[in-house]
Amino acid sequence: MQHTKITYTILASIMGLGAILSGCGEDKEVIPAVSGISQGQASQFANKIKISMFNQGTFNAAAPLPPREEDIQRQMLENAMNIDLNMIIPQSGQATTKLNTLIAGGDIPDLLFLKSRADLAQYYDQGVLADLTPYLEQFPKLKQRFGKDSWDAMFYQGKTIAVPGYDNVNGISRSLFIRNDWLKKLNMKVPTTPDELFEVMRAFTEKDPDGNGKSDTYGFIGGMNKEGNLQTYGFDSLMWMFGVNPPSAIEVKDNKPVFLFIEPKMKEALAYINKMMEAKVVDPDWVTMNTPDLLDQKLYKGKVGFMVRDARRLEPDAQQKMKEIGGEVPEWIVIPPMKGPYGDEILERKSFQGNSWAISKKADKDKIIRILSLLEYLFTDKEAYPHFAYGIKGIHWDLMDGKVKNKTPDLTKELKEKYLWVDHYRMPRRGDDTEYFSFKNPKTAEAFTNNQKYVLDPLPGNLLTADLSDTLSADRTRFINESLVKFMTGKDPLSNWDQFLKTLDTKFDMQKYKDSAIKQFKDAGIIK
């Protein structure tokens, strides 16, 4: 199926380019002019229909929707698809309640953004959502836009029941930061193996790398969230050196699920971290590090030599905080992950495609076709991309030397606040679009690009949905997390590892969890 694009002429009429281009390159407010729109001019669809969109995928739920005459992106969608679009933006934290209320009242939105695969499966089981399998072959561009992993997440009970929501961003928030100035002072090289990393962390702790004559520096700091989970706060990155990770890290090998959090290699990973604890190279404040902001403060203070943080901490605003809080701007560099004893060189696994666009089962065939056409246009039309990903031409972005330049970071606070509503439309932005992020420090962009080489495919364990009959699920997860922390801190010796596995089986019915995983993997066609 061919989808007619909005032509440049039509875009010009929508965007009021004459007025906008007059302010090109300047941080001036430009009021978008909208005139001469011929509804259906750029659309292949003859009849106009109404489509309601439940958009909890917005990047700013607090931004009020503007009037239609000011909403350029909405007009583009309406004109391209010949629709009357009613967008519902639920308030933050109230999306589930709002959607369930609409469903209970029989007023199901035509197009629904869902944030998790669990929600997607639940609403499909309840008969709320349509099966899209019969229609997707008509939309090759849309199918090509997302990778196999993303589409696999949309597959449930043998059917494709949704379209991927938007690209997740990988290779930036889990960057490995190290103090290069400390390495130079101690005449050490960037570590490339776990053993080399340990020696560097020990030197950072014991050899006074900041030269103040005090024993106040540490080799590493990590943390865990308030639920006691070790993921995303640094310790999990150390575990990846051994090819393992905490729940729900499950991969499939030789047609069998492999539960990485109870693998023998996990014992080796915990022994490595325990060795760090025993050598006192870990900042003792790690036990209180339960939010990203607290870890950022440690980065800014500059008393830790190695940690896992977002590469955007190389940006000027973060560098300024380092100067204000720590009194200097350390020479932080982002390095590749260590190559572990089994050959693993993993920064992170790609984020699971949990978010999705689903369509109401109440939608007839024609409406489903129209909605899928809208999504294909939104996510694949090259001319439209900057209008959705960046915002309004002449305000948020412009063409400079024939290339798109994102101007958003340079806007005044007043302009940013006035046009917050463009965040409702940013979903098409690609996860590897460096212009979208507008890195000001070339080292940030370099780190982002280099990190991609060490981002592996997502694990199939992410496809699992909760087994409602598994009443021990929450207690089991809590026991696993608590046990891992006890092992790595030495509160429980690793000689008790086998007892830990036995307790999982006898007290927490680990076999039930394994059986559920096997069944779901079989249903998904991952194992035979």
N, C-alpha and C positions, 0 to 999 in steps of 0.2 A: 504494500500500500504506500503510495506516494503522498507526502504531506507538504502542501505549499507553504513556503516560508513567508514571513512578513518581509516585504521588499524594503530597500533602503528609503525609497520615497515615502512609504507608509510610516516607517520608523521616524522619519524626519517630521512628518505631520504630528505623530504622537508625542514626540519629544520636544517639539518646538526648537529644532536645532539652530535656527537662525539666532534666537536670543541666547541660547546656551553657549554656542561657540564663540560668541563675542566676549565671553568671560573666560575663555580657555587659558588654563595655566595660572589663573588667579583664584584666590580663596574668597570669592564673592558669592553671595547668595543669588541664585538664579531661579526665578519662579518658572517652573515648567509650563509651557503653553501647550494646550491641547485643543486642536481644532481640525476640522475637515475629516473626522474619522467616519469612514463609511463601513458600518457594521457588516461583516461578512466579506469585505473586499479581499482580505487575505486568507479567507477560509474556504475549504472545499465543501463545507457543510451548508446546505441550503436553509434548513430550518433551525431557528434559534431555540435552545433549550436552557432550562435552569439547572445549575449544578451547585450543590452545597458541599463545602469542604470543611472538615474538622481538622484544623491545622495546629496540632500541638507540637509540630516539628519546627515551629518558628524559633528563630534564634533570640527572640526578645518578646516574651509573652506579655510584658508590661506595656508595650508600645500600643497606643490606640490606633485603630484603623482610620485612615484618612477618608474624606469624602471621595466618591468615585472620580470626580473631575480632577482630583489631585493625585490619584493613585495610578501612576503610569504603568506599573507592572500588571496591575489588575486589568487595565484596558488592553494591554498587549495580549494577555491570555484570552480575554473575552473576544477580541477582534480576530485572533488567530483561529479560535475554535468555534466562533459564533455562539457564544454562551452568555448567560447572565450568571455571574459567579457570586455566590454568597459564602464568604469566608467566616468561619467561627474560630475565634482565638480564645481558648480556655485560659483562665488565670493560672499562674504557676501553682502547682500543688493541688489543683482542683480539676485537672483534666479527666481523671478516671471517674470521679463523681459526676461531672458534667456529661460525659459520654454515656454513662450508665443510665442517667436520667433521661436523656434523649431516646436511648434504645427502649427503655421501659415504657415510654410514652408513644412508641411506634414512629418516632420522628428520626429515623436513622439517617445520618448524613450520607450523601452519595459517595464521597471520597473521604477516607479516614486515614490520618497519620497515626500509627501505633508505635510505641517506643520499645516494645520488647516482643520477642518471639512467643513468650508465654501468653501475652495478651492476644497476639495474633491467633494462636492455637485455640485459646479459650473462646474468643468471639466466633471463630469458625465452627467450633463444636456446638455453640449455642444457636447456630443457624443464622447468624447475623451477616456473614460475609459470603461473597460470591466466589466460585471457582473460576479462575482466570485462564486455566489451561487451554480451553478451546479457542482463545482469542490471541494469544501472545505471538503465534507464528506470523500474524499480520503486521507485527511491529519489530522488524529486524534491527532497526537502529536502537530501539529501546533495549532489546536483548543484548546487543553488543556493548551498550554503555556500561553495564556492570559485569564484574567478573563472575566466574563459576561459583566461587565461594558465597558471594552475595545472593546469587539465585538459589543456591542450595538451601540457604536459610529460609527462603520463601516456600520451600517444598514441604508439604505436610500431608500425611495420609495418602501419598501417591499423587498429589495434585499441587499445582502452583497456585497459591491463594493470595499472593500479593506481589507488588513491585518493590524493589529495594528503596528505602527512604532517602538516604543521602550518603555520600562517602564519609566513612570515618577517617580520622586523621591519625596516621602512624608515623613513627620515626622522629618525633620531636619532644613529646612530654617525658619520655623515658631515657633521655640522653645521659651518657656517662661523663660527669664533670670531674676534672682533676686539676690540681694547682700546678701548672707548668713552671711557674717561678720557683716553687719549692723543689720540683724535680731538678731544675738547673742548679739551685743552690747546693743540693745534696749530691750532685753529679750522678743522677740516676736517669734512666731512660723510661719512656712511656711503657708501662707493663703490657704484656701480650698474653700472659698465662695466669692462672690462679696463683701459682707459687710466686711469680714475679709481683703480682698485685699485693700479695700478703707482705712481701718484703718492703714494698713501697709504703704500705699503710703503717707498718711497724716503724719505718724510718720517720714518717711524718709525725708519729706519736712521740718518739724517743729522742730525736736529734734536733729539736728546737728549730724547725724550718723557718719560723718567722723571726728568729734572732733576737727575741726579747729577754732571753735568759730565764724564762719561766716554763714550767711543764704544763702548758695550757692548750696544746694542739692535739688533734686526734686524726687518725687515718680514715675513719669512715663514720657516717651516721645514716641510719635508716629509721624505720618506724612501723607502725601498723595502725589501721583505722580503728575507730571507736568500737567496732564489732569484734576486734581482735584478729582481723584478717591481715595476713602479711603481704597481700598483693598490692602492687603499685607504689609502695613506699621505700623500695630499695633492696630489701632482703631477698625479694623474689628475683631480682636481677642477678644476685649472687648465685641463686639456685640454678638459674638458666645455664651457668657455666658447666653444670653437670647434667644438663638436659632435662631437668625436672622443674616442677612448679606446684604450688598449693592448689586446692580445689578451685574450680572444677577442671583441672588439667587432665584431660583424657584424650589419648590418641589411639589410633587403630593400627596394629601391625600384625601381619600374617593372619588377617581375618579375625583378629581378637582385640577387644578393648584393652588398653594398657593404662592403668590408673597411676599417673606419674607421682602423685603425692604419697603413694605407699611403695613405690619402686625401691629396690636396693640402692639405686643411685641417689635417692633422696636422703638416705642415711649418710652417704658421703658428703652431700651438700650441707647437711646439718652439722656434720663433724667439722667441716671447713669453717662454718660460721662460729661454732663453739670454740674453735682454735683462735679465732679473732677475739672472741669475748675473753678467753683466758689470757690472751696477750694484752688485753686492755687497749686495743687499737680502736674500739668502738666507743664513741662519745656516750657516756652513761645516760645522757638526756634522751636517748633513743626511746626509752619507755614512755616518755610524754609526747613523743612526736606522732600525733594522731590527726593532723590536718596538713595539707600542703603548705599553708601559710607559715606554720612553725618551722618546717624544713627550709623554706625560703629564707627565714630569718637566720638560720644557721649558715646558709650560703652567703648571705650579705655580711655576716660578721667575720667570715674568712678564717675561722679557727679549725675548720675541717678540710682535709686535703682531697677527699674523694667522696662523691655522693651522686645520687641519681636525681636529676632535676630536668626541667623543661629547657630546651635549647634557647627559648626566647628570653632566658635570663641573661643572655649575651647582649640583649638589646639595650639601647641607651638609658631607658628609664630604670631598668634593673641595675645597670652599672652605676647610676646616680645613687641608688639606694645603698649599694655597696660602699660608696664614698661616704655617705651620710652616717651609716650604721657602723661600718668597720674601719672607717678612716682612710681607706685606700680602695683602689680597684685592682683586685688580684688578677693575675694572668690565668684565668680559667680557660681551659680548652676542652673540647668534646672529643673523646677518643672512641675507637671501635671496641666492641665487647671482647673479653678475653676468649681465647680458644681453650676450651675445657679438655679434660683428660680423655673424653670420648669423641673429640673432634667438633663438639658443639660450639658455635660462635653465634649466639642469639642475643639480640637486643631486646626483642619482644615478639610476640605473636600478633598478627593483624587483629584489630578489633573485630569482634563478631558483628555481623550485619543483623543486629537485633531490630533496628527501626525499619518501618515499611509503610507502603501505601496500599491500603486495602479498599475494596469497593463493596458497597452494600448489596446484599442478595436481592433487595427489592428493585435494584436497577435492571431495566430491560436490556436486551442486546444492543440496541442503538445507543443507549446511554453509556454502557460499558465501553463500546467502541469509541465514543466521544471522550470519555475520561482517559482511556489509554492513549488516545491521540494527544490529549493535553499533556500527559506525562512525558510522552515521547518528544513533544515540542519543547517542554520545559527543560528536559535533561539533555537533549541532543542538538538543538538548533544553535549553530555556531554564532550566527549574527545576534541572536537573542541572549546568549550566555552572559556577556558583561552586564547587561541590563538587570539580570536577576542575581548574578553572583556578587556584583560590586555595588549596584545601586543606580542612581540617576546620572545619566551622561551630562558632563559639564559641572556636576556637583561632586559626586563620589568618584568619578573616573573620567578620563578623556583619552583621546588618541594623541600620542606624542611621538613624532618621527615614525608614524605608521604603526606604532605599537600601543596597546592598552596600558595606561598608567593609572594605578589605583591611588586616588587622592584622599581617601577617607582618613588616614592617620593625620593628615595635615589640616583637616577642617577645624574651624573654631568649635568650641564647646556648644555654642548656641545652634550652629548648623547641624552638628551631630545629633543633638537632642530633637531638633525640629523634624529630622528625617529618620528617626529611629524605626519607623514602620517599614522601611525597606528590608529590615531583618526578617520580616515575614516571608520573604521570597528568596532568601539566599541558599535554599536547599540544593540547587544544581551545582554549587561551587565544588570543584574537584579537590580531593584530599591532598593532592600533590601540587596544587596551584600556588606557587611561591608569590605570584603577584597579588593574589587574594590576601595572603598574610602580610604583605608589604614589609618584609624584614628590612630594617634600616642598617643593621650591621651585616656586612657580607659574610662574616663568620657564622652567623645564624643560618643563613641560606645554605652555606657549605655544609654545616653540620646536618641540617635537615636532609640534604641530598645524599650525603655519605651514609647516614643512618639507614636509608632505605635498603641498602645491601644486606642488612642484618635483621630485617623484619620478615619473619617467616609466616607461612599461611596459618590461618586460624585453626585451632584444634577442634575436632568433631564433637568433643564433649560439650561445646557450647550449644549444640543442637538439642540437647536433652531438655525436656520439660519436666516439671515436678510431677512425681508419682503421688497422687493424693492419698493413696492407700499406705504410703510409707510414713507412718506416724513418728518414726525415729529420725527423720531426715535432719531437722534442725539440731537436735541433740548430737547427732553423729558429726555434723559439720563443726559444731562448737568443740567437740572432743578432739577432732583432728587438728583444728587450729591451735587449741591450747597445748596439745601434745607437742606440736612442732616447735612452739615457743619454748616449752620446757626443755626439749632436747637441745636446741641451739644455745640456750643460756646455761645449760649444765644443771638445771634444777632436777632434771631427770636424766640419768646417765644413758648413753646410747646402747649400753649393754641391755637395756630394757626394751629395745626396739621390737623384738619378737613378741614380747608381752603386749606391747601396744597393738600390734597386728591381731593378736589373739583376742584382745578386748574388743577391737572393732568387729570381729566376727561374732563373738559370743554375746556381748552386751548391746551392740548397736546394729546387729543384723546386716553386716556389710554385704552379704550375699544377695539380699533383697535389692540393694542399690545396684549391684552388678547385673542382676537379672533384668532389672528395668532398663539399664543402659543397653544391654544386649538386644532386648526386644525393640527398643526405639531405633537402634542402629540398623537392625534388620528391616524395620518398617521403612526407614529412609534409604535403604539400598546400600548402606555403607559397608555392611558385612553380609555374608550370605548364610 
